């Protein structure tokens, strides 16, 4: 019996990084444009697959070409390296695990406060190297309490963090030691919850199983720890990256086998190992495998029949179909002999009055029953069609009926075809469940007549179709041309739109005139939208898209609606030392300079105004091209009349109250300028 750990496989951070990297590499047709800084995750299968798709990996910033798209690994990197990459003009796609980023923030803050940093972890691991970079590489890196000098604890304020995959028990020992010897210690338990659960489940499995198999990269820290845990509780433990590394002479008979995997192990690898072990287990108990032809001949001899006849459907029942064969007794087709589709019901496949061709499975003269099969007949015809398609390379149609270990089953002409997970789509797909019930096109990769096994590829068809569509797109594409596209995926920096064979990037700044934090505020995956081409790079096979319409531009609307001298109600949205910004329309703000807030001298805008307050103001200046509007509340305040002889001389650039009325370039700024000044 094989028991797979529920926590085996990708954790959240790894899944996020892998999905993001595949989206980028699949959207870029220029080989080498997407550069991975360090291994994305510690799994050779994923790294090799990304390299085959055109991604390049390096540990040296000097090897990164200017303006490349640089993917930051899930383990993160030191801030100094990020700055070095930015200076090359590269676009950075940071897929650092959120849990690791949290550790970076903790260490940066503590280091700025003057604390000494202690990291519990492996000093050679990329994650720890990146964390250490957040404190100028000054951290004390330890793997046990005995490595920490007592004087170091007594003389300093301390901040303690742990590598996300560090042993929980060891970290508690380190914490207890520090708390006993340090008066000022800031302790953060940064071990990932998923890691803790994975280790606990591995320990429980190893304690109750006869054999343990740990799947993952040999340089993966969390997988190595799983292996060490299993060794403590089970006498027979194997550490493998794939099924081929499992000893061929391994005995699986009458054993309870536990399987766990590291956080960087793809589900397809896990399912492949489980599936092949189950197959090996079955072969061990039943070594006599019958070929399709042998099984077919045996069924004929046993049932003493094999005729192919035609009949009329006279009754459709929930579990069988009755067929009039023109003999003294009717024939019966059991529901499971109608089709290879396990989800299909008899009333979906046939109806009363249909003339159908069937295979006679057996005749029971004593009971007067004739058992029939439509599935066997379809299988014979389908097998012939499959072999012809293999030789000619023809494209076949089929329906996905089942998801199994390592792939899915497609039924075509009554024949079951196995499509591996790597061949189920033209991009990385972890969950095949949404394909169930869908019609797909595929090509035949392999036919094993002895075992009556067929392997197909949906990917081969999609790749060819996309190639044709891509060629058509680039022959017709031009800047400004409109397309009806489908939102393929959403990322923090924008949305990838399927234009038909080519994916275009709709940057987040082009999605809405309003300020949005994520594309999901406006778009959803699968949504059809009209976009236009903003930029084309045929050499790099990159397409930049636009979605916003000029007529919806709030600044254009404001220009048509308002004029200099208009009095408008505005809402105070931000205050700075030199004035307040007020919203005239959504995303259209104007500046009320401090000298234009009151007819009296004030020290700061907050003396008279509050965030969210609605006031009337007059438009005094408007530069629509540069998106600058100047407002004045003071212009609406009636001036107090004074006798002419009492009025003091007015200094140039000031009013009679001494307030500065000059309007300089420094005061006439947009919101973006103001933010830049405050930064």
FILO-311093 format. One record per residue (C-alpha): x, y, z. Coordinates in steps of 0.001 Angstrom, whole numbers, padded with zeros to 6 digits, always signed. Layout:
<pts>
XYZ...
</pts>
This chain:
<pts>
+000000+000000+000000+001302+003459-000943+000479+006528+001189+001302+009959-000218+001786+012874+002177-000919+015542+001825+001697+018297+002099+003984+016871-000608+004877+019191-003484+004992+022908-004223+004470+025314-001363+002762+028672-001974+005989+030618-002560+007455+028087-004999+004178+027691-006921+003970+031492-007275+007532+031723-008589+007163+028819-011047+003855+030076-012430+005230+033591-012878+008394+032382-014595+006480+030179-017047+004146+033051-017917+007109+035294-018689+009102+032757-020678+006031+031670-022673+005143+035289-023503+008666+036082-024728+009694+034621-028063+013262+035928-027850+015548+033262-026447+017642+034525-023580+015519+037635-022983+014230+036233-019673+017141+035736-017260+016848+033891-013974+019140+035315-011316+020175+032120-009574+018128+028934-009779+014432+029850-009550+013837+026872-007226+015940+023882-006221+014544+021403-008721+016476+020250-011783+013358+019199-013721+011839+022694-013582+015156+024434-014329+015858+022225-017367+012339+022738-018696+012623+026540-018363+016020+026459-020111+014518+024477-022998+011871+027203-023305+014579+029866-023658+015227+031048-020103+018853+031646-019088+020175+031286-015540+023176+033049-014036+024662+033906-010635+026746+036781-012025+025097+040198-012566+027811+041090-015086+026511+038356-017413+023046+039930-017597+022473+041903-020771+021081+045419-020598+017269+045686-020677+016722+041972-020131+013797+040733-018062+015368+039446-014843+013516+036915-012676+014460+036935-008985+014450+033443-007472+012022+032312-004768+014851+032349-002209+015438+036079-002825+018675+038040-003259+020550+040733-001365+019395+044362-001916+022832+045288-003285+022421+042825-006148+018955+044165-006977+020405+047675-007233+023195+046408-009485+020659+044767-011823+018450+047885-011895+021422+050001-012962+021603+047930-016153+018128+049133-017095+016650+045658-016643+013006+045027-015805+012909+043039-012574+010280+040375-011908+010659+039683-008204+009278+036246-007311+010892+036167-003885+008702+034143-001516+006547+036535+000580+007745+034779+003745+011373+035447+002769+010571+039082+001959+009125+039426+005456+012457+038258+006909+014281+040848+004758+012087+043618+006195+012619+042441+009786+016402+042327+009371+016608+045716+007600+014583+047408+010348+016518+045781+013185+019853+046595+011536+018861+050254+011169+017982+050283+014877+021531+049179+015676+020806+045566+016562+023182+042690+015829+021610+040024+013598+021642+036266+014232+020374+033977+011457+019573+030346+012248+020277+028529+009008+022760+027307+006419+025223+030075+005568+025748+028697+002043+022032+028601+001178+020816+031325-001258+018001+032334+001096+020391+032954+003997+022872+034772+001721+020078+037131+000620+018944+037759+004230+022515+038477+005302+022763+041083+002539+019999+043062+004281+022344+043817+007166+025524+044486+005194+026618+040829+005444+027301+041325+009154+025017+038611+010559+026153+035789+012822+024915+032640+011034+024481+029563+013238+022939+026103+013098+022938+025470+016839+022967+027260+020195+026538+026154+020850+027799+028359+018009+026701+031609+019709+029310+033330+021972+027801+034313+025344+029762+037606+025372+028211+038490+022015+024737+038152+023575+025546+040055+026742+027169+043011+025008+024630+043646+022221+020981+044148+021386+020030+041171+019252+017583+040353+016449+017067+036632+015725+015481+035174+012573+015477+031710+011007+015761+030317+007504+012207+029397+006440+013105+025688+006235+015127+025490+009470+014420+022720+012010+011744+023941+014415+013189+022060+017418+016704+023416+016841+015361+026959+016530+013580+026653+019884+016868+025525+021466+018604+028597+020019+015809+030881+021265+015959+029462+024806+019739+029955+024919+019488+033559+023728+016671+034459+026136+018769+033200+029067+021866+035198+028123+020599+038357+026405+018674+041194+028048+017502+042794+024805+016576+040223+022153+014048+040677+019355+013038+037147+018324+011044+036394+015160+009919+032838+014422+010212+033010+010629+010057+029281+009910+007364+028756+007264+004186+027081+008575+004093+024869+005490+007618+023643+006283+006640+022814+009846+003558+020864+008748+005534+019048+006052+008154+017955+008589+005516+016838+011119+003689+014751+008503+006966+013189+007311+007779+012186+010892+004327+010615+011370+004514+008730+008061+008040+007463+008673+007019+006180+012111+004165+004084+010683+005540+002912+007297+007866+000056+006324+009568+002188+003691+009827+005928+002920+010535+007618-000410+011565+011290-000295+011300+013076-003669+013128+016327-004433+016298+018089-005540+019514+016951-003882+020415+020606-003209+017008+021475-001739+017347+022399+001937+013808+021474+002960+013963+018127+001105+017268+017216+002776+015667+017905+006165+012695+015657+005274+015159+012885+004396+016983+013329+007718+013694+013201+009654+012573+010031+007846+015933+008336+008532+015386+008790+012271+012040+006992+012220+012241+004456+009358+014900+001852+008551+014410+001906+004763+014483+005405+003240+015227+006452-000364+016059+010017-001467+015331+010388-005212+014730+013132-007773+012665+010884-010062+011495+007281-010398+014602+006203-012374+016742+006719-009249+014776+004127-007294+016681+000786-007168+015370-001629-009825+015474-004606-007455+013448-002852-004768+010832-005091-003134+007402-003453-002793+005443-006585-001865+003375-006483+001320+004825-003147+002446+003316+000078+003659+005168+002743+001671+005140+006434+002550+005935+009127-000012+006770+012745+000765+008348+015498-001310+010061+018845-000862+008484+022230-001472+010253+022542-004855+009048+019223-006287+006458+019472-009125+003293+017411-008707+003918+015707-012063+007153+014181-010718+005390+013009-007552+002515+011497-009517+004915+009778-011906+006753+008128-009009+003494+007079-007327+002045+005740-010591+005122+003718-011548+005475+002324-008042+001839+001231-008096+002430-000349-011510+005543-002111-010223+003606-003282-007176+000870-004805-009381+003423-006445-011679+005051-008013-008658+001824-009766-007648+000752-010721-011151+003695-011271-013497+001608-012746-016322+000480-009807-018430-001848-010568-021291-001553-008545-024479-004675-007007-025995-004746-009663-028721-004371-012496-026194-007096-011082-023969-009327-010625-026994-008824-014232-028133-009385-015544-024627-012682-013698-024307-013865-015201-027600-013017-018759-026563-014597-018305-023168-017807-016816-024578-017921-018943-027731-018882-016027-029906-017494-012942-031628-019978-012016-034277-020482-008424-035323-024202-007783-035851-026624-004926-036324-029730-004299-034224-032385-001773-033219-032458-000137-029785-035832-000993-028237-035294+000185-024632-032845+002428-022788-032466+001740-019046-030234+003507-016467-027779+000580-016359-028232-001159-019741-029599-000956-023285-031894-003594-024877-031282-004291-028577-033496-006251-030998-031118-008484-033016-033845-010264-035037-033347-013503-033103-035564-015270-030572-034034-013209-027726-032917-009598-027442-029366-008551-026722-028189-006589-023671-025482-003923-023653-024358-003149-020064-023838+000567-019471-020057+000147-019063-019860-001585-022496-021376+001353-024348-018413+003748-024216-014967+004321-022753-016291+007555-021237-017010+006725-017557-019119+009878-017185-021513+009111-020051-024962+007635-019314-026894+005302-021692-029547+007933-022538-026756+010310-023656-025310+007751-026075-028317+006089-027742-032070+006471-028054-034939+004126-028881-035096+003414-032624-031345+003817-033263-029770+001163-035492-026368+000260-034061-023582-002198-034777-022443-004320-031811-019995-007019-030869-021391-010275-029405-019542-010841-026153-021278-014033-025029-024383-016136-025292-025974-017922-022343-028342-020472-023887-029600-021619-020491-030796-018142-019506-031501-016979-023060-029302-013886-022734-026984-012404-025322-024392-009999-023960-023238-007299-026343-020550-004637-026429-020389-001498-028475-017142-000487-026750-015168-003498-028026-016224-002819-031592-015250+000848-031270-011921-000198-029762-011063-002450-032713-011875+000275-035244-010249+002936-033104-007038+000946-032699-006661+000786-036461-007255+004524-036730-004691+005192-033981-001969+003200-035763-002672+004978-039045-002473+008361-037302+000871+007436-035759+002328+006649-039175+000881+009697-040939+001166+012234-038106-002529+013058-038464-004385+015068-035841-007115+013169-033960-010096+014383-031965-011031+013068-028554-012751+013804-025265-010986+014094-021911-012762+011627-019618-010443+011206-016640-007453+012683-014792-004983+010036-013606-001531+009950-012036+000798+011983-014202-001696+012980-016895-005185+012531-018334-007150+010003-020412-008590+011034-023778-011069+008750-025563-010870+008811-029353-012859+006409-031540-013394+004148-028540-009684+003973-027652-008199+005293-024423-005168+007530-025017-002887+008613-022169-001710+012231-022389+001127+013016-019898+000804+016231-017893+003766+017687-019801+001894+017140-023099-001561+018301-021943-001058+021971-022797+001405+024289-024514+002308+025819-021153+002959+024491-017657-000310+023151-016200-000406+021698-012721-004156+020945-012383-005761+019033-015264-009222+018790-013671-010693+021672-015767-009993+019625-018938-012462+016851-017961-015346+016709-020440-013633+018917-023015-012948+017983-026638-009268+018192-027582-007084+017581-030607-003901+015549-030271-001165+013657-032091+000069+010133-031381+003516+009958-029758+003763+006253-028939+001857+002994-029509+002648-000093-027441+000773-002959-029116+001801-005580-026578+000302-003637-023682-002313-001930-025838-001119+001442-024590-001278+004709-026527+000441+007986-025593-000700+011236-027187+000190+014934-027168-002216+017873-027129+000772+020187-026867+002119+019169-030306-001114+020325-031950-001318+023583-029991+002298+024463-030740+001711+023985-034468-001547+025958-034379+000128+028780-032444+002998+028834-034933+000580+029376-037826-001388+032010-035901+001837+033721-034838+003089+033975-038421-000265+035410-039484-000244+037918-036627+003231+039298-037352+002456+039594-041057-000568+041798-040306+000278+043537-037012+000801+047305-036902+000763+049983-034227-002760+051228-033570-004515+048106-034854-007349+046878-032627-007861+043282-031486-010443+041388-029491-008284+039475-027030-008770+037154-024072-007255+037875-020674-004874+034962-020249-003266+035722-016901-002893+038519-014368+000332+039596-012679+001145+042500-010331+002637+044431-013244-000147+043893-015794-002151+041380-017809-001163+039032-020630-003717+039116-023441-004125+036270-025955-004407+037901-029379-004542+034575-031215-001217+032777-031302+000608+035693-029694+000396+037087-026173+000622+040822-025635+001406+042628-022392-001129+045151-021156+000810+047080-018525-001068+048015-015347-000681+051703-016217-002639+051092-019459-005578+049286-017862-007431+052189-016235-007281+055955-015939-007852+055445-012225-005046+054364-009921-005278+050626-009325-003069+048376-007200-003683+045173-009185-005136+044348-012633-007785+042140-010955-009586+045333-009877-010619+045796-013521-009977+042522-015389-010535+038804-014825-008965+035739-016468-011003+034622-019471-012555+038060-020047-012804+039287-023656-011604+042876-024136-010801+045165-027055-007181+046333-027046-004921+048143-029484-001229+047789-030256+000935+050475-028642+004306+049042-029551+005839+046179-031536+009238+044519-031316+009246+041831-034058+012814+040809-033261+012070+040135-029588+008505+039010-030432+007111+041428-027863+003778+043242-028118+002768+046177-025918-000950+046843-025689-003219+049703-024744-006751+049554-023355-007552+053034-022066-009521+055263-024461-008577+058914-024933-012194+060035-024604-012282+058551-021090-009204+060495-019966-010317+062431-016860-008003+065308-017812-009700+065637-021215-013081+065610-019481-011896+068264-017019-010552+070425-019853-013951+070421-021593-015874+070963-018372-013864+073670-016576-012236+077005-017431-009981+079449-015591-012083+081443-013162-014596+078629-012512-015511+077945-008911-015624+074214-008199-016180+072026-005115-012988+070073-004366-011956+067441-001793-008658+067758+000100-006672+064563-000556-003098+065364+000500-001231+068055+002388+002431+069040+002110+004390+071904+003669+003931+074147+000615+000233+073488+000003-002679+071061-000318-003760+068868-003200-007486+068755-003897-009460+066342-006088-011530+068063-008795-012489+064841-010587-011287+061260-009868-007498+061249-010663-007600+064986-011512-006065+066988-008658-005177+070633-008343-002708+072405-006053-003845+074997-003519-000608+076794-002633-000277+077706+001061-000521+081372+000102-003920+080695-001521-005555+078891+001413-006337+081862+003653-006178+085632+003599-004097+085378+006761-000571+084047+007106-000575+080353+008182+002311+078076+009165+001012+074960+007397-002049+073888+005353-003406+071780+008235-004017+075006+010194-007086+075560+007991-007787+072293+006155-008352+068578+006871-007950+065491+004681-011339+064610+003191-012751+068115+003669-014814+069503+000752-014348+073189+000006-015058+075598-002851-012040+076823-004791-011409+078904-007898-009354+077676-010843-006656+080313-011250-004307+078583-013691-004527+075451-015880-001821+073777-017963-003831+070903-019478-000952+069512-021556+001262+069085-018479-001648+068172-016186-001209+071091-013790-004061+073031-012176-003723+075813-009628-006579+076502-007212-007330+079285-004766-009612+079392-001738-008343+082829-000834-009717+084290-004060-013232+083578-002786-012710+085267+000619-014006+088899+000615-011236+091424+001363-011734+093801+004309-011854+097430+003165-009396+099769+004906-008882+103552+004573-006398+104366+001859-004136+106262+004217-003938+103270+006566-002788+100839+003921+000937+100116+004249+003181+099968+001247+002900+096637-000483+006194+094871-001086+006633+093412-004552+005593+089720-004608+003465+090065-001427-000088+091182-000650-001131+093787+001890-001044+091152+004647+002540+090180+003836+001581+086808+002294+003717+085484-000561+001657+085642-003778+004386+084550-006151+003599+081380-008150+006851+079718-009033+007717+076554-010904+008323+074953-007502+004707+075495-006461+003238+074516-009799+003743+070768-009541+001781+067674-010254+001019+065038-007630+003827+062908-009025+006267+065850-008630+005163+066398-005052+005632+062771-004137+009104+062859-005680+009981+065963-003625+008820+064363-000374+010815+061222-001116
</pts>
